[in-house]
Amino acid sequence: MTGFLGNAYLWVKAFHIIFVIFWMAGLFLLPRYLVHHQEVLGTPEAAAWEKREALLRRMILTPSMAIVWLLGLSLAANVGLFDGQPGLGWLHAKLLLVVALSAYHGWAVGYARKLAHGVGNIAQRRLRMLGEVPALAVILIVILAVVKPF
């Protein structure tokens, strides 16, 4: 499958990066929404946060993540990930981090749903710290994708 994208490779790569930016914007925003939502649990304002979170998930987060995965796996196949090409240790590590980031996405969406049911059991400080996970992940992912250290 190596090289199957041909002249479309740069277009696929460009759209992959665009949707990564959209996904990351949502992953930076949702945890902040969760902090604010948890602060107002049990008040009428909580319903407004629930709507904001649902809209963010439906319009940005989930579609962007799906497109990132689709385009990213296409790019990975194009460079020979599934053909056993050597020298792709960086890509394996990057994929592991993207899987972890996807799991984080799932956790954040699940916690938003718990908050929608009036249950918020994470300390505010810890919830704020968890909001920094996407930033740390994207730093490592970009370094792996650009520097390709191994």
C-alpha angles and dihedrals in degrees: 000000000000111000096007093136092064112172091357091067096094092046092051090047092049093051090045090057092045092054092044087058091050092047093047091048088056092045090051092048103042097062090052089051088051091054092051093043092052091050091059100040111146094025130100089250090068091075091058091054090048090055092047091051093048092050092049091051095046099042104034119004106050099036092045093049092049092050092045090054094045095049094038094054089047090053091046091051090048092057091047105260092143093040094060096249112179123240097042099115089116089057093051090052091046091051090050089054092047090052088051091048090050089052089050088051088053092048092050092049090048092050090049088055091050089052089050086059091050097256118126115159106160119100112249093240092050092046090052090049091050087057088069094061094091091053092053092046094049092050090056094042094052092047090051093047096046105033097032090201096186 
